[in-house]
Amino acid sequence: MDIESWGRQNPIKKESWRTVIALAYQSLGVVYGDLSTSPLYVYKSTFAEDIQHSESNDEIFGVLSFVFWTLTLIPLLKYVFIVLRADDNGEGGTFALYSLLCRYTRVSTLPNGQLADEDLYEYKNDRNLSADRIGMSLKSTLEKHRFLKKILLILALIGTCMVIGDGVLTPAISVFSAVSGLELSMAKHHHQYVEVPVACVILVFLFFLQHYGTHRLGFLFAPIVITWLLCISAIGVYNIIHWNPHVYQALSPYYMYKFLKKTQRGGWMSLGGILLCITGSEAMFADLGHFSQLSIKIAFTFVVYPSLILAYMGQAAYLSKHHVIASDYHIGFYVSVPEKLRYPVLAIAILAAVVGSQAIITGTFSIIKQCSALGCFPRVKIVHTSSKIHGQIYIPEVNWTLMVLCLAVTIGFRDTKHISNASGLAVITVMLVTTCFMSLVIVLCWHKNVLFAICFIFFFGSIEALYFSASLIKFLEGAWVPIVLSFIFLAVMYSWHYGTLKKYEFDVENKIPINWLLTLSPNLGITRVRGIGLIHTELVTGIPAIFSHFVTNLPAFHQVLVFLCIKSVPVPHVRPEERFLVGRIGPKEYRVYRCIARYGYRDIHMDDVEFEKDLVCSIAEFIRSEGRGHSFEAVEDIDATERLTVIGTTSTHIDGIRICEDNGELTHVDTEMIEISSPEVPRKRVRFLVPESPQMDASVREELQELMEAREAGMAFILGHCYVRAKRGSSLIKKLVINIGYDFLRRNCRGPTYALSFPQASTLEVGMIYHV
């Protein structure tokens, strides 16, 4: 995959209506599968226990009115017209809102942030826009108080945990509800012994297919969802015309009042089932990065929304004339389907449920990747399943964990009532988190009057709080599942983040000042051997303690030293021409450099071969630009002896240095390029092809030749292997988190991606004990 060719310089553009319609068509299969299958279980969950269908039809019409206005206010008004505009350079989701706030208010808990990061192309925060006095006061308050920063982080983690919980519950309820149509074709005391095994087999098959990637089956997703939407809307129109053409009157808000007045507490508790009509709405925002705002808006407004309304109206029209059937069977979707169409509809429903489940599983993979990139989730193996669509990934550990939990929920509950209670709480919690973040975005990022934010959080927050209370009251009836799952994942994520933060703080406190380096001779007081020594560090300034620890015990090092920091920044993507920050540590004759490779939370890390070439070329380009008397873009003075320069990857060096090795020779050398090669014949021949430049003096040529010779001799990778322990006098909670929680996660998670790609024969680990 040509990773560097994909970037925000090539976004999805609104080129033509043909492109927009094509994206809208694709979004139906990826984004709306979960939302489209909600008619399978909404009425059944609502009438499961708290209320009963009566001859007066007040209950069924009241539920229909609630469904209509909930779909209109939350997905249509809130998400389509407001939330979708709060994208993070085209990306959406809970962490996208959090990263957006981090850039505008400096509330990020990422420890290695730099002023240079604010000059990134995607780090735009419209500094020229003026905020009102209240907005500036809110901004300064958030930046001053560390407690408020932690609250924002925990809020983002809670939303993320609930998304993961939804990844467990949505496949269970979608597939189980789809196969529940079997209850109409067999005895009631037999169908439960068939539904659970069939649902489990489908779920196992669904999770087994994940490693193939959605792109292999993606072309089927949109037709399946479109067929399903046409099916339910056609059945809805048939039921409306045939059974109750006046059902449209129930869309009036008056029927909600009548419903609550008659059912009272039971009606309030039944809202936990009604809110399932908007499950999957968050996917419109979370999957924004794969499509465009306009395509998602068109797909929902003109296809999904009317189809769902017709489906719910049709079910209500049928049930309003069939009270006896409703008492014999649970009120469900298949009751309103004409008998001759039930088996074809059952087959389509199962396929649609699989598609809907696929969307939330993929979304769970994506949000875990974002959290891991920003240091809030233990490192896991990430497999990119598509060479064309960069967002399609597969995480084996997470996939099998979701499968086990999903099967446990299905087998443990065995009905849609308890699963729906659990799913409803997860869905509404994510929406509440989005509402809270959006109110801050309106003031701090959009610089709107604070009254707009107050109106937004009061209007939508009150609606969602009503549904949240109705879901939470059913804690013992299934709603405990997402709470327990979220607590476990939150403990894991916060422990990892806390341990990572404390480890970095220890590095900062114990780093070696550059003055120590300046007191040494050019050979640093140690034996310098041929080759490049690549020292990985989390620090963006200073010299890590691991270096002095190493040279104290083994007083020899390579002729070229590079302190490499691979860091994530709170933007979705970093453009290739902004990938590296390169600087010099100490005088020129020391041959010590600092290189910071920056990646966004949705970027793909380069493989080891390309990364090594780009790293060496970026240092060579820095040397050449420094020798010409000017640099590409000097961005930050860290101290008196260190200055970083923005250098792009090799693919962006149009008139820059190119590297040529025996195993990858350039087929054509420009006549305007001059070659710098080694006078010796090494085992691996490396040459720099440099544009002719009369300003290149002898010292620059000598330094480039020395770098080239070091590259020919080979590259050694020095990694720190730390053991983190809570220092004496720490509280019991800190000891539990650091000594048990973080230590367990560190021992059992994967190493950094770049460390796994380093050749084992050239890798050296230096152990240290960190007392934090």
WOTA-V923416 format. One record per residue. N is the residue number from 1. PSI is psi as a letter, one per 30 degrees, with the letter a starting at -180 (999 if undefined). BURIAL is + if it has 16 or more other C-alpha atoms within 10 Angstrom, else -. D_FIRST is the distance of its C-alpha to the first C-alpha in whole Angstrom. Layout:
[[N | PSI | BURIAL | D_FIRST] [N | PSI | BURIAL | D_FIRST]]
This chain:
[[1 | k | - | 0] [2 | i | - | 4] [3 | e | - | 6] [4 | f | + | 9] [5 | f | - | 9] [6 | k | + | 9] [7 | a | - | 13] [8 | f | + | 16] [9 | f | - | 17] [10 | h | - | 16] [11 | l | - | 17] [12 | j | - | 18] [13 | l | - | 22] [14 | i | - | 25] [15 | e | - | 25] [16 | l | - | 27] [17 | f | - | 29] [18 | e | - | 27] [19 | e | - | 24] [20 | e | + | 25] [21 | e | + | 27] [22 | e | - | 24] [23 | e | + | 22] [24 | e | + | 26] [25 | e | + | 25] [26 | e | + | 22] [27 | f | + | 23] [28 | e | + | 26] [29 | f | + | 24] [30 | e | + | 22] [31 | e | + | 25] [32 | g | + | 28] [33 | e | + | 28] [34 | e | + | 30] [35 | e | + | 32] [36 | f | + | 33] [37 | g | + | 35] [38 | e | + | 37] [39 | f | + | 40] [40 | f | + | 40] [41 | f | + | 41] [42 | e | + | 43] [43 | e | + | 46] [44 | e | + | 46] [45 | e | + | 45] [46 | e | + | 48] [47 | g | + | 51] [48 | e | + | 50] [49 | e | - | 53] [50 | e | + | 54] [51 | l | + | 55] [52 | k | + | 57] [53 | k | + | 57] [54 | l | - | 60] [55 | f | - | 62] [56 | f | - | 62] [57 | g | + | 58] [58 | e | + | 58] [59 | e | + | 56] [60 | e | + | 53] [61 | e | + | 54] [62 | e | + | 53] [63 | e | + | 50] [64 | e | + | 49] [65 | e | + | 50] [66 | e | + | 48] [67 | e | + | 45] [68 | e | + | 45] [69 | e | - | 45] [70 | e | + | 43] [71 | e | + | 40] [72 | e | + | 41] [73 | e | - | 42] [74 | d | + | 39] [75 | e | + | 36] [76 | e | + | 37] [77 | e | - | 39] [78 | e | + | 37] [79 | e | + | 33] [80 | e | + | 33] [81 | f | - | 35] [82 | d | - | 35] [83 | e | + | 32] [84 | f | + | 29] [85 | f | - | 31] [86 | h | + | 30] [87 | l | + | 26] [88 | i | + | 24] [89 | h | + | 22] [90 | f | + | 22] [91 | l | + | 21] [92 | l | + | 24] [93 | l | + | 26] [94 | e | + | 28] [95 | f | + | 26] [96 | e | + | 25] [97 | e | + | 29] [98 | e | + | 29] [99 | e | + | 27] [100 | e | + | 29] [101 | e | + | 32] [102 | e | + | 31] [103 | e | + | 30] [104 | f | + | 33] [105 | f | + | 36] [106 | h | + | 35] [107 | g | + | 35] [108 | k | + | 32] [109 | g | + | 32] [110 | k | + | 29] [111 | f | + | 31] [112 | h | + | 29] [113 | l | + | 29] [114 | l | - | 30] [115 | f | - | 32] [116 | f | - | 29] [117 | f | + | 26] [118 | f | + | 29] [119 | f | - | 28] [120 | l | + | 24] [121 | e | + | 23] [122 | f | + | 23] [123 | h | + | 26] [124 | k | - | 28] [125 | g | + | 31] [126 | h | - | 34] [127 | f | - | 36] [128 | f | - | 38] [129 | k | - | 39] [130 | k | - | 42] [131 | l | + | 43] [132 | l | - | 46] [133 | e | - | 48] [134 | e | - | 48] [135 | e | + | 44] [136 | e | + | 44] [137 | e | - | 47] [138 | e | - | 44] [139 | e | + | 41] [140 | e | - | 44] [141 | e | - | 45] [142 | e | + | 41] [143 | f | + | 40] [144 | e | - | 44] [145 | j | - | 44] [146 | e | - | 41] [147 | e | - | 43] [148 | e | - | 41] [149 | e | + | 38] [150 | e | - | 38] [151 | e | - | 39] [152 | e | + | 36] [153 | e | + | 34] [154 | e | - | 36] [155 | e | + | 36] [156 | e | + | 32] [157 | e | + | 31] [158 | e | + | 34] [159 | e | + | 32] [160 | e | + | 29] [161 | e | + | 31] [162 | e | + | 33] [163 | e | + | 29] [164 | e | + | 28] [165 | e | + | 32] [166 | e | + | 31] [167 | f | + | 28] [168 | e | + | 31] [169 | e | + | 34] [170 | e | + | 32] [171 | e | + | 31] [172 | e | + | 34] [173 | e | + | 36] [174 | e | + | 34] [175 | e | + | 34] [176 | e | + | 38] [177 | e | + | 39] [178 | e | + | 38] [179 | f | + | 39] [180 | f | + | 43] [181 | f | + | 44] [182 | f | + | 45] [183 | f | + | 48] [184 | f | - | 50] [185 | g | - | 50] [186 | l | - | 51] [187 | k | - | 54] [188 | e | - | 53] [189 | f | - | 54] [190 | e | - | 51] [191 | f | + | 48] [192 | f | + | 47] [193 | f | - | 47] [194 | e | - | 45] [195 | e | + | 42] [196 | e | + | 41] [197 | e | - | 40] [198 | e | - | 38] [199 | e | + | 37] [200 | e | + | 36] [201 | e | - | 34] [202 | e | + | 32] [203 | e | + | 31] [204 | e | - | 30] [205 | e | - | 28] [206 | e | + | 26] [207 | f | + | 25] [208 | e | - | 24] [209 | f | - | 22] [210 | e | + | 20] [211 | f | - | 18] [212 | f | - | 17] [213 | k | + | 15] [214 | f | + | 17] [215 | f | - | 15] [216 | f | - | 16] [217 | g | - | 20] [218 | e | - | 19] [219 | f | - | 21] [220 | f | - | 24] [221 | e | + | 24] [222 | e | + | 25] [223 | e | + | 28] [224 | e | + | 29] [225 | e | + | 30] [226 | e | + | 31] [227 | e | + | 33] [228 | e | + | 34] [229 | e | + | 35] [230 | e | + | 37] [231 | e | + | 39] [232 | e | + | 40] [233 | e | + | 41] [234 | e | + | 43] [235 | e | + | 45] [236 | e | + | 46] [237 | e | + | 47] [238 | e | + | 49] [239 | e | + | 50] [240 | e | + | 51] [241 | e | - | 53] [242 | e | - | 55] [243 | e | + | 56] [244 | i | + | 56] [245 | f | - | 55] [246 | g | - | 57] [247 | f | + | 54] [248 | f | + | 52] [249 | f | - | 55] [250 | f | + | 54] [251 | f | + | 51] [252 | k | + | 54] [253 | f | - | 53] [254 | e | - | 57] [255 | f | + | 56] [256 | e | + | 54] [257 | e | - | 57] [258 | e | - | 59] [259 | e | + | 57] [260 | e | + | 57] [261 | e | - | 60] [262 | e | - | 61] [263 | f | + | 59] [264 | b | - | 59] [265 | e | - | 57] [266 | e | - | 56] [267 | e | + | 54] [268 | e | + | 52] [269 | f | + | 51] [270 | f | + | 50] [271 | f | + | 47] [272 | f | + | 45] [273 | e | + | 44] [274 | e | + | 44] [275 | f | + | 42] [276 | f | + | 39] [277 | f | + | 39] [278 | g | + | 37] [279 | k | + | 34] [280 | f | + | 31] [281 | e | + | 32] [282 | f | + | 30] [283 | f | + | 27] [284 | e | + | 27] [285 | e | + | 27] [286 | e | + | 24] [287 | g | + | 22] [288 | e | + | 22] [289 | f | + | 19] [290 | f | + | 17] [291 | a | + | 20] [292 | l | + | 23] [293 | e | + | 26] [294 | e | - | 28] [295 | e | + | 26] [296 | e | + | 27] [297 | e | + | 31] [298 | e | + | 31] [299 | e | + | 30] [300 | e | + | 32] [301 | e | - | 35] [302 | f | - | 36] [303 | d | + | 34] [304 | e | + | 34] [305 | e | + | 37] [306 | e | - | 40] [307 | e | + | 39] [308 | e | + | 39] [309 | e | + | 42] [310 | e | + | 44] [311 | e | + | 43] [312 | e | + | 45] [313 | e | + | 48] [314 | e | + | 48] [315 | e | + | 48] [316 | e | + | 51] [317 | e | + | 53] [318 | e | + | 53] [319 | f | + | 54] [320 | f | + | 56] [321 | g | - | 58] [322 | i | + | 57] [323 | e | + | 59] [324 | e | - | 60] [325 | e | - | 57] [326 | f | + | 55] [327 | f | - | 58] [328 | e | - | 57] [329 | l | - | 53] [330 | k | - | 51] [331 | j | + | 50] [332 | l | + | 47] [333 | e | + | 44] [334 | f | + | 45] [335 | e | + | 49] [336 | f | + | 49] [337 | k | + | 47] [338 | k | - | 49] [339 | e | - | 50] [340 | f | - | 49] [341 | g | - | 45] [342 | e | + | 45] [343 | e | - | 43] [344 | e | - | 41] [345 | e | + | 40] [346 | e | + | 40] [347 | e | - | 37] [348 | e | + | 35] [349 | e | + | 36] [350 | e | + | 34] [351 | e | + | 31] [352 | e | + | 31] [353 | e | + | 31] [354 | e | + | 28] [355 | e | + | 26] [356 | e | + | 28] [357 | e | + | 27] [358 | e | + | 24] [359 | e | + | 23] [360 | e | + | 25] [361 | e | + | 23] [362 | e | + | 20] [363 | e | + | 22] [364 | e | + | 23] [365 | e | + | 20] [366 | e | + | 19] [367 | e | + | 22] [368 | e | + | 22] [369 | e | + | 19] [370 | e | + | 20] [371 | e | + | 23] [372 | e | + | 22] [373 | e | + | 20] [374 | g | + | 24] [375 | g | + | 25] [376 | g | + | 27] [377 | k | + | 26] [378 | k | + | 26] [379 | k | + | 22] [380 | l | + | 21] [381 | k | + | 18] [382 | j | + | 15] [383 | k | - | 13] [384 | j | + | 10] [385 | f | + | 11] [386 | k | + | 8] [387 | f | - | 5] [388 | e | - | 7] [389 | j | - | 10] [390 | f | + | 9] [391 | f | + | 13] [392 | j | + | 13] [393 | l | + | 13] [394 | k | + | 16] [395 | j | + | 18] [396 | e | + | 21] [397 | e | - | 23] [398 | e | + | 24] [399 | e | + | 23] [400 | e | - | 26] [401 | e | - | 28] [402 | e | + | 28] [403 | e | + | 29] [404 | e | - | 32] [405 | e | + | 33] [406 | e | + | 33] [407 | e | + | 35] [408 | e | - | 38] [409 | e | + | 38] [410 | e | + | 38] [411 | e | - | 41] [412 | e | - | 43] [413 | e | - | 44] [414 | g | + | 44] [415 | l | + | 44] [416 | f | + | 43] [417 | e | + | 45] [418 | e | + | 44] [419 | e | + | 40] [420 | e | + | 41] [421 | e | + | 43] [422 | e | + | 40] [423 | e | + | 37] [424 | e | + | 39] [425 | e | + | 40] [426 | e | + | 36] [427 | e | + | 35] [428 | f | + | 38] [429 | e | + | 37] [430 | e | + | 34] [431 | e | + | 35] [432 | e | + | 38] [433 | e | + | 36] [434 | e | + | 34] [435 | e | + | 37] [436 | e | + | 38] [437 | e | + | 35] [438 | e | + | 35] [439 | e | + | 39] [440 | e | + | 38] [441 | e | + | 35] [442 | e | + | 38] [443 | e | + | 40] [444 | e | + | 38] [445 | e | + | 35] [446 | f | + | 36] [447 | h | + | 40] [448 | l | + | 42] [449 | k | + | 45] [450 | f | + | 46] [451 | e | - | 48] [452 | e | - | 44] [453 | e | + | 43] [454 | e | - | 46] [455 | e | - | 46] [456 | e | + | 43] [457 | e | + | 43] [458 | e | - | 47] [459 | e | - | 46] [460 | e | + | 43] [461 | e | + | 43] [462 | e | - | 47] [463 | e | - | 45] [464 | e | + | 43] [465 | e | + | 45] [466 | e | - | 47] [467 | e | + | 45] [468 | e | + | 44] [469 | e | + | 47] [470 | e | + | 48] [471 | e | + | 45] [472 | f | + | 46] [473 | f | - | 49] [474 | h | + | 48] [475 | e | + | 47] [476 | f | - | 49] [477 | g | + | 48] [478 | f | + | 44] [479 | f | + | 43] [480 | f | + | 43] [481 | e | + | 40] [482 | f | + | 37] [483 | e | + | 40] [484 | e | - | 39] [485 | e | + | 36] [486 | e | + | 35] [487 | e | - | 38] [488 | e | - | 36] [489 | e | + | 32] [490 | e | + | 34] [491 | e | - | 36] [492 | e | + | 33] [493 | e | + | 31] [494 | e | + | 34] [495 | e | + | 34] [496 | e | + | 31] [497 | e | + | 31] [498 | e | + | 35] [499 | e | + | 34] [500 | e | + | 31] [501 | e | + | 33] [502 | e | + | 36] [503 | e | + | 34] [504 | e | + | 33] [505 | e | + | 37] [506 | e | + | 38] [507 | e | + | 36] [508 | e | + | 37] [509 | f | - | 40] [510 | g | - | 40] [511 | l | + | 38] [512 | k | + | 40] [513 | l | - | 41] [514 | f | + | 40] [515 | e | - | 44] [516 | e | - | 44] [517 | e | + | 41] [518 | f | - | 43] [519 | f | - | 46] [520 | l | - | 45] [521 | l | - | 45] [522 | f | + | 42] [523 | g | - | 41] [524 | g | + | 41] [525 | g | - | 44] [526 | l | + | 42] [527 | k | - | 41] [528 | k | + | 38] [529 | l | - | 36] [530 | k | + | 34] [531 | l | + | 30] [532 | k | + | 28] [533 | j | + | 29] [534 | j | + | 26] [535 | j | + | 28] [536 | k | + | 26] [537 | l | + | 28] [538 | f | + | 28] [539 | k | + | 30] [540 | f | + | 30] [541 | l | + | 33] [542 | a | + | 35] [543 | k | + | 35] [544 | l | + | 34] [545 | f | + | 37] [546 | f | + | 35] [547 | e | + | 35] [548 | e | - | 39] [549 | e | - | 39] [550 | e | + | 37] [551 | f | - | 39] [552 | e | - | 43] [553 | f | - | 42] [554 | i | - | 41] [555 | i | - | 42] [556 | k | + | 39] [557 | l | + | 36] [558 | l | + | 33] [559 | f | + | 34] [560 | k | + | 31] [561 | k | + | 31] [562 | j | + | 28] [563 | j | + | 28] [564 | k | + | 24] [565 | j | + | 24] [566 | j | + | 21] [567 | l | + | 22] [568 | k | + | 21] [569 | l | + | 23] [570 | h | + | 24] [571 | l | + | 22] [572 | e | + | 19] [573 | k | + | 16] [574 | k | + | 17] [575 | k | + | 16] [576 | e | + | 15] [577 | f | + | 18] [578 | g | + | 20] [579 | e | + | 18] [580 | k | + | 21] [581 | k | + | 24] [582 | k | + | 26] [583 | l | + | 30] [584 | k | + | 32] [585 | j | + | 35] [586 | a | + | 38] [587 | l | - | 39] [588 | e | - | 37] [589 | f | - | 39] [590 | f | + | 38] [591 | h | + | 34] [592 | k | + | 33] [593 | l | + | 30] [594 | k | + | 28] [595 | k | + | 25] [596 | j | + | 23] [597 | k | + | 20] [598 | k | + | 19] [599 | k | + | 17] [600 | l | + | 18] [601 | f | + | 18] [602 | g | + | 15] [603 | l | + | 13] [604 | k | + | 10] [605 | k | + | 11] [606 | l | + | 10] [607 | l | - | 10] [608 | e | + | 14] [609 | e | - | 14] [610 | e | - | 12] [611 | e | + | 14] [612 | e | - | 17] [613 | e | + | 17] [614 | e | + | 16] [615 | e | + | 19] [616 | e | + | 21] [617 | e | + | 21] [618 | e | + | 22] [619 | e | + | 25] [620 | e | + | 26] [621 | e | + | 25] [622 | e | + | 27] [623 | e | + | 30] [624 | e | + | 30] [625 | e | + | 30] [626 | e | + | 33] [627 | f | + | 35] [628 | f | - | 35] [629 | f | - | 37] [630 | l | - | 34] [631 | l | + | 31] [632 | e | - | 28] [633 | j | - | 29] [634 | k | + | 31] [635 | f | + | 31] [636 | k | + | 33] [637 | j | - | 36] [638 | e | - | 36] [639 | a | - | 39] [640 | f | - | 41] [641 | g | - | 39] [642 | k | + | 35] [643 | k | + | 34] [644 | k | + | 30] [645 | k | + | 28] [646 | k | + | 25] [647 | k | + | 22] [648 | l | + | 19] [649 | l | + | 16] [650 | e | + | 16] [651 | f | - | 14] [652 | f | - | 17] [653 | i | - | 20] [654 | e | - | 21] [655 | g | - | 24] [656 | a | + | 24] [657 | k | + | 23] [658 | k | + | 21] [659 | k | + | 21] [660 | k | + | 21] [661 | l | - | 21] [662 | e | - | 23] [663 | g | - | 20] [664 | h | - | 18] [665 | k | - | 20] [666 | k | - | 20] [667 | f | - | 22] [668 | k | - | 24] [669 | k | - | 25] [670 | k | - | 27] [671 | f | - | 31] [672 | g | - | 31] [673 | k | + | 29] [674 | l | - | 31] [675 | k | - | 30] [676 | j | + | 31] [677 | l | + | 31] [678 | k | + | 33] [679 | f | - | 36] [680 | l | - | 36] [681 | j | - | 34] [682 | l | - | 31] [683 | e | - | 30] [684 | j | - | 26] [685 | k | + | 27] [686 | k | + | 25] [687 | k | + | 26] [688 | k | + | 25] [689 | j | + | 26] [690 | k | + | 27] [691 | k | + | 29] [692 | k | - | 32] [693 | j | - | 34] [694 | f | - | 38] [695 | f | - | 38] [696 | j | - | 36] [697 | a | - | 39] [698 | e | - | 39] [699 | e | - | 38] [700 | e | + | 35] [701 | e | - | 35] [702 | e | - | 36] [703 | e | + | 34] [704 | e | + | 31] [705 | e | + | 32] [706 | e | + | 33] [707 | e | + | 29] [708 | e | + | 28] [709 | e | + | 30] [710 | e | + | 29] [711 | e | + | 26] [712 | e | + | 27] [713 | f | + | 29] [714 | l | + | 26] [715 | k | + | 25] [716 | k | + | 27] [717 | k | + | 25] [718 | j | + | 28] [719 | k | + | 28] [720 | k | + | 30] [721 | j | - | 31] [722 | k | - | 34] [723 | j | - | 36] [724 | k | + | 37] [725 | k | + | 41] [726 | k | + | 43] [727 | l | - | 46] [728 | k | - | 49] [729 | f | - | 51] [730 | l | - | 48] [731 | l | - | 48] [732 | e | - | 48] [733 | e | - | 45] [734 | e | + | 43] [735 | e | + | 44] [736 | e | - | 43] [737 | e | + | 40] [738 | e | + | 39] [739 | f | + | 40] [740 | e | - | 40] [741 | d | + | 37] [742 | e | + | 34] [743 | e | + | 35] [744 | e | - | 35] [745 | e | + | 31] [746 | e | + | 30] [747 | f | - | 31] [748 | f | - | 29] [749 | l | - | 26] [750 | l | - | 23] [751 | l | - | 23] [752 | k | - | 21] [753 | e | + | 17] [754 | e | - | 17] [755 | e | + | 20] [756 | f | - | 19] [757 | f | - | 17] [758 | k | + | 20] [759 | k | - | 21] [760 | e | - | 24] [761 | f | - | 27] [762 | g | - | 26] [763 | k | - | 26] [764 | k | - | 30] [765 | k | - | 31] [766 | j | - | 34] [767 | k | - | 35] [768 | l | - | 37] [769 | k | - | 39] [770 | k | - | 39] [771 | j | - | 42] [772 | 999 | + | 41]]
